[in-house]
């Protein structure tokens, strides 16, 4: 009669023992895993719009081939993040399955984690170097409240000095975030990616090859990809550049101290491992649709990125791209500069001149005249002049043989700018450029 009471107690002890053994092995396995894979604890949170939300799943940009192969890496700074990041949550990142955000301060912005890209930088730099004064100050402001950065030019300069240190650590952290990505696409908070064009552009490349692709700039014998224009690094090149940086971190810290631009330092590092820049301008573009000089050098090419885009322009471009992808007749063709011109710029070119406007004329040597009308006559006398701008009271007349819309420039009380366009000449110039655009533009994704 004792067996019935004995068996349950025995089974209970066995069960408790088994749980204890299982717990012990789980702890041991965790410790072993962290010992064997030191980078595991450094893995960063990946913003995965495909897995974390269903919002925007109906968008045409979500169904494009190659999207899952790309990690979009956005670099910003705490002095601008709250102002410039939110528009991307409803536009750019509605299309990209995988993205991650980096700054100089760990923040949560509208539920999105922004990671500190500099938190593993040499402590002596972070704690002592003058370039990191803003980095230290940001941590105090995050507790006490941020000032108004908009007109604080000293802080803007400090942010620029700090930004150059972000590029190489950014490579390491991006690779840790998604080591399986075939392509790493780096943008800034005022960059707009034409997502559909980017994916088509990347189809011509092999991610197994060491590739560093971007809109080219040049300093002292080195071509480099301009950071704000956006640039692309293949998986192969990412592994190589991270190995280079982590093995020579102090050397690159010293180089960064001496230089003024972090994207240039990054290019120097790529050059040191024999990876040259694959030049991609005018596809990756450093201008906006409004400041671009529309010439035969751009007109027929697909556009992959714009720079210096304020939030409202990002939103307009994103709306245009979604409408383009929804149009069955155009959805398989790339958006080219001439499409942007006809949609955004041409409708604005309906008046001969505007006061308090800067159309950025100035390709020719300026002339001294005493009125806007006299400046218009100067342009009219030059057979190839398309636009002019008169600055009063400097009595300066600037002309150009390219088409730009430009932007509003309210008078500051001491100076007024009046801009003009030779509309009939512009129509002829646009018709001539348009006639040179053969095919749908997809052939111009290829780099010559």
C-alpha positions in Angstrom: 0.0 0.0 0.0 3.0 2.3 0.3 3.8 2.3 -3.4 1.0 4.7 -4.5 2.3 7.4 -2.1 6.0 6.7 -2.9 5.9 6.9 -6.7 4.6 10.5 -7.0 7.2 11.8 -4.6 9.9 10.0 -6.5 8.7 11.4 -9.8 8.6 14.9 -8.4 12.2 14.7 -7.3 13.3 13.3 -10.6 11.4 16.1 -12.4 13.0 18.8 -10.2 16.4 17.3 -10.8 15.9 17.3 -14.6 14.8 20.9 -14.6 17.9 21.9 -12.6 20.2 20.0 -15.0 18.5 21.7 -18.0 18.9 25.1 -16.5 22.6 24.4 -15.8 23.3 23.4 -19.4 21.4 26.5 -20.7 23.5 28.8 -18.6 26.7 27.0 -19.7 25.7 27.1 -23.3 25.0 30.9 -23.2 28.3 31.5 -21.6 30.1 29.3 -24.1 28.3 31.0 -27.0 29.3 34.5 -25.8 32.9 33.3 -25.4 33.1 31.7 -28.8 31.4 34.5 -30.6 32.6 37.8 -29.1 30.7 39.9 -31.6 27.3 38.4 -30.7 26.9 40.8 -27.7 27.6 43.7 -30.1 24.9 42.9 -32.6 22.6 45.9 -33.1 18.9 46.1 -33.4 17.8 45.9 -37.0 14.8 47.9 -38.1 12.9 45.3 -40.1 9.9 47.0 -41.7 8.9 43.7 -43.3 8.6 41.7 -40.1 7.6 44.4 -37.5 4.7 46.0 -39.3 2.1 45.4 -42.0 1.6 49.1 -42.6 2.6 49.9 -46.2 2.6 46.3 -47.3 0.3 47.3 -50.2 2.8 49.7 -51.6 4.3 48.8 -55.0 7.8 49.6 -53.7 7.5 46.6 -51.3 7.4 44.0 -54.0 10.6 44.9 -55.9 13.1 42.1 -56.6 16.4 42.4 -54.7 15.0 44.4 -51.8 15.8 41.8 -49.2 19.5 41.8 -50.3 20.0 45.4 -49.2 20.7 47.0 -45.8 20.0 50.7 -45.8 22.2 52.5 -43.2 21.2 56.0 -42.3 23.8 58.2 -40.6 22.7 61.4 -38.8 23.5 63.5 -35.8 21.5 64.4 -32.7 21.4 68.1 -33.7 19.3 67.2 -36.7 17.8 63.8 -36.1 14.4 64.8 -34.5 13.8 67.2 -37.4 15.0 65.2 -40.4 14.4 61.5 -39.5 10.6 61.3 -39.1 9.8 61.8 -42.8 11.8 58.7 -43.6 9.6 56.5 -41.4 6.6 57.1 -43.7 8.5 57.3 -47.0 12.0 55.7 -47.5 11.6 53.0 -44.8 8.1 52.1 -45.9 9.9 50.5 -48.9 13.1 49.1 -47.5 12.8 45.7 -45.7 16.0 46.2 -43.7 17.4 49.4 -42.3 19.4 50.7 -39.3 19.9 54.2 -37.9 23.1 55.6 -36.5 24.0 58.9 -34.8 26.3 60.4 -32.2 23.7 59.8 -29.4 21.5 56.8 -28.5 17.9 57.9 -28.9 14.4 56.8 -29.5 12.6 58.8 -32.2 9.0 58.0 -32.7 9.6 54.4 -31.6 12.7 53.8 -33.7 16.1 53.1 -32.1 18.9 55.4 -33.2 22.3 53.8 -32.2 25.4 55.6 -31.1 28.0 54.8 -33.8 30.8 56.3 -31.7 30.3 54.4 -28.4 33.3 52.1 -29.1 35.7 54.9 -30.3 38.9 55.2 -28.3 38.0 56.5 -24.8 40.7 59.1 -24.9 39.1 60.7 -28.0 35.6 60.6 -26.5 36.6 61.9 -23.2 39.4 64.4 -24.0 39.7 65.4 -27.7 38.3 68.8 -28.7 36.4 67.3 -31.7 34.4 65.3 -29.3 33.3 68.2 -27.1 29.8 68.1 -28.7 29.6 64.3 -28.1 30.2 65.0 -24.4 27.8 67.9 -24.4 25.0 65.9 -26.1 24.9 63.6 -23.1 24.4 66.4 -20.7 21.6 67.9 -23.0 19.9 64.6 -23.2 19.3 64.8 -19.5 18.7 68.5 -19.1 17.0 69.3 -22.4 18.3 70.2 -25.9 18.7 73.8 -27.0 17.4 75.2 -30.3 20.0 74.1 -32.8 18.5 75.8 -35.8 20.6 79.0 -35.6 23.4 77.8 -33.4 26.2 77.9 -36.0 28.9 77.0 -33.5 27.1 73.8 -32.7 26.7 73.1 -36.5 30.4 73.5 -36.9 31.1 71.2 -33.9 28.7 68.6 -35.4 30.7 68.7 -38.7 33.9 68.1 -36.8 32.4 65.2 -35.0 30.8 63.6 -38.0 34.1 62.8 -39.7 34.8 60.2 -37.0 31.6 58.2 -37.8 32.4 56.7 -41.2 34.8 53.9 -40.3 33.0 52.8 -37.1 29.8 52.9 -39.3 31.3 50.2 -41.5 31.9 47.9 -38.6 28.5 48.4 -37.0 26.7 48.0 -40.3 28.3 44.7 -40.9 27.5 43.5 -37.4 23.9 44.5 -37.9 23.3 42.3 -41.0 26.4 40.4 -42.0 24.5 38.4 -44.7 23.4 41.5 -46.7 24.7 41.5 -50.2 24.7 45.3 -50.4 25.1 48.1 -47.8 23.6 51.4 -48.9 24.7 54.4 -46.8 22.6 57.6 -46.8 22.2 60.7 -44.6 19.1 62.3 -43.2 18.8 64.7 -46.2 19.4 62.0 -48.8 16.5 60.7 -50.9 16.8 57.2 -52.5 14.8 56.4 -55.6 14.4 52.9 -54.2 13.2 51.2 -57.4 16.0 52.7 -59.4 18.6 51.7 -56.8 17.6 48.1 -57.0 17.7 48.1 -60.8 21.1 49.8 -60.7 22.5 47.2 -58.4 21.5 44.3 -60.7 24.5 45.0 -62.9 27.0 44.3 -60.0 28.3 41.2 -58.2 28.3 41.5 -54.4 31.0 38.8 -54.2 33.4 41.4 -55.7 34.9 44.2 -53.7 32.9 47.2 -54.8 32.7 50.7 -53.4 30.2 52.7 -55.5 29.2 56.4 -55.3 28.9 59.8 -56.7 32.4 61.0 -57.1 34.3 63.8 -55.5 38.1 64.5 -55.6 40.6 65.6 -53.1 44.4 65.5 -53.4 44.7 62.6 -55.8 41.8 60.5 -54.2 38.4 59.9 -55.7 35.8 59.4 -52.9 32.1 58.8 -52.7 30.3 61.8 -51.3 28.5 60.8 -48.1 25.4 62.9 -48.5 24.9 61.7 -52.1 24.7 58.2 -50.8 27.1 55.3 -51.6 27.0 51.5 -51.8 29.5 48.9 -50.5 29.3 45.2 -51.5 29.4 42.4 -48.9 32.9 41.5 -50.0 34.2 45.0 -49.7 32.5 45.5 -46.3 34.3 42.5 -44.8 37.6 43.8 -46.2 37.2 47.4 -45.0 36.1 46.3 -41.5 39.2 44.0 -41.3 41.4 46.9 -42.4 39.9 49.3 -39.9 39.8 47.0 -36.9 43.4 46.0 -37.4 44.6 49.6 -37.7 42.2 51.6 -35.7 44.7 53.9 -34.1 46.2 54.7 -37.5 42.8 55.7 -38.9 42.0 57.7 -35.8 45.1 59.7 -36.3 44.3 60.1 -40.0 40.8 61.3 -39.2 42.1 63.9 -36.8 44.2 65.5 -39.6 41.5 65.4 -42.3 38.3 67.5 -42.6 36.0 65.0 -44.3 35.1 61.5 -43.1 34.0 60.2 -46.5 37.4 61.1 -47.8 39.1 59.2 -44.9 36.9 56.2 -45.8 38.0 56.4 -49.4 41.7 56.5 -48.2 41.0 53.3 -46.3 39.5 51.6 -49.4 42.4 52.8 -51.4 44.8 51.2 -48.9 43.2 47.8 -49.6 43.1 48.4 -53.4 39.4 49.0 -53.8 38.9 52.0 -56.0 35.7 54.1 -56.2 33.3 52.9 -58.9 32.1 56.3 -60.1 28.3 56.5 -60.6 27.4 60.2 -61.1 25.0 61.5 -62.4 22.9 58.5 -61.3 23.8 59.2 -57.6 23.3 62.9 -57.4 24.5 65.5 -55.0 21.9 68.1 -55.9 18.1 68.3 -55.5 15.6 68.4 -58.4 15.5 72.2 -57.9 19.2 73.0 -57.8 20.3 70.5 -60.4 21.7 72.1 -63.6 19.7 70.3 -66.4 22.1 69.6 -69.2 22.9 66.8 -71.6 25.2 65.5 -68.9 22.2 64.5 -66.7 19.0 64.7 -68.7 18.7 61.1 -70.1 20.1 59.3 -67.0 18.1 57.5 -64.3 18.3 59.1 -60.9 19.2 56.9 -57.9 19.7 59.6 -55.2 19.4 63.3 -54.3 21.1 65.2 -51.6 20.1 68.3 -49.5 16.5 67.3 -49.6 14.3 68.9 -46.9 11.5 66.7 -45.5 8.8 68.2 -47.7 10.8 67.5 -50.9 11.5 63.9 -49.7 7.8 63.4 -49.3 7.0 64.8 -52.8 9.6 62.6 -54.4 8.3 59.5 -52.6 4.7 60.2 -53.6 5.9 60.6 -57.2 7.8 57.4 -57.2 4.8 55.4 -55.8 2.6 56.9 -58.5 5.2 55.9 -61.1 5.3 52.3 -59.8 1.5 52.2 -59.8 1.4 53.1 -63.5 1.6 49.9 -65.4 2.9 51.7 -68.5 5.9 53.1 -66.7 6.5 50.8 -63.7 9.1 48.7 -65.4 11.1 51.7 -66.6 13.4 53.9 -64.5 12.7 57.4 -63.4 15.1 59.6 -65.2 16.2 63.2 -64.7 14.1 64.3 -67.7 11.0 62.8 -66.0 11.7 64.8 -62.9 12.2 68.0 -64.9 8.9 67.7 -66.7 7.0 66.9 -63.6 8.5 69.3 -61.0 10.5 72.0 -62.9 8.8 72.7 -66.2 5.4 73.7 -64.5 7.3 76.3 -62.5 8.9 77.9 -65.6 6.0 80.0 -66.6 7.3 83.5 -65.7 10.2 85.4 -67.1 11.6 86.5 -63.8 11.0 86.4 -60.0 12.2 88.7 -57.3 13.5 87.3 -54.0 14.6 84.1 -55.9 18.0 82.6 -56.6 18.2 80.4 -59.7 21.9 79.9 -59.1 23.0 81.4 -62.4 26.7 82.2 -62.3 28.6 79.9 -64.7 29.9 82.9 -66.6 32.0 85.8 -65.2 29.6 88.3 -63.6 29.1 91.7 -65.0 28.4 95.0 -63.3 25.0 96.5 -64.3 22.5 98.8 -62.5 19.2 97.0 -62.8 17.5 93.7 -63.3 16.3 94.8 -66.8 19.9 95.5 -67.7 20.9 92.1 -66.5 18.2 90.5 -68.6 19.5 92.3 -71.7 23.0 91.0 -70.9 21.7 87.5 -71.0 19.6 88.2 -74.2 22.8 89.4 -75.9 24.5 86.1 -75.3 23.2 83.5 -77.7 23.7 80.5 -75.3 22.4 82.2 -72.1 19.4 80.5 -70.6 19.2 82.1 -67.1 20.3 85.2 -65.3 20.3 86.6 -61.8 20.7 90.2 -60.6 21.9 91.0 -57.1 21.0 94.5 -55.8 22.6 96.7 -54.5 25.8 94.9 -55.5 24.9 95.7 -59.1 26.1 92.2 -60.1 24.7 90.3 -63.1 25.3 86.6 -63.3 24.4 84.4 -66.3 24.3 80.7 -67.1 23.8 78.5 -70.1 22.1 75.7 -68.1 18.6 75.4 -66.7 18.0 75.5 -62.9 14.9 76.4 -61.1 16.6 77.3 -57.8 14.8 78.4 -54.7 13.3 81.3 -52.9 15.7 83.7 -51.4 13.9 86.4 -49.3 15.6 89.7 -49.0 17.6 90.1 -45.8 17.2 93.9 -45.9 20.6 94.6 -47.3 20.5 92.5 -50.5 17.8 91.4 -53.0 18.2 88.7 -55.7 16.0 88.8 -58.9 16.2 85.8 -61.2 15.2 85.4 -64.8 14.7 82.6 -67.4 14.8 82.9 -71.2 11.7 80.7 -71.6 11.7 80.3 -75.4 15.4 79.4 -75.4 14.8 76.9 -72.6 12.0 75.2 -74.5 14.3 74.8 -77.4 17.2 73.5 -75.2 14.9 71.0 -73.5 13.5 69.7 -76.8 17.1 69.2 -78.1 18.1 67.3 -74.9 14.8 65.3 -75.0 15.6 64.1 -78.6 18.8 62.6 -77.3 17.0 60.3 -74.8 16.8 57.0 -76.6 15.0 53.9 -75.1 13.5 54.1 -71.6 16.7 55.0 -69.8 17.5 51.6 -68.3 20.5 51.2 -70.6 22.1 54.1 -68.8 22.2 52.3 -65.5 25.4 50.7 -67.0 28.6 52.4 -66.1 30.8 53.4 -69.1 
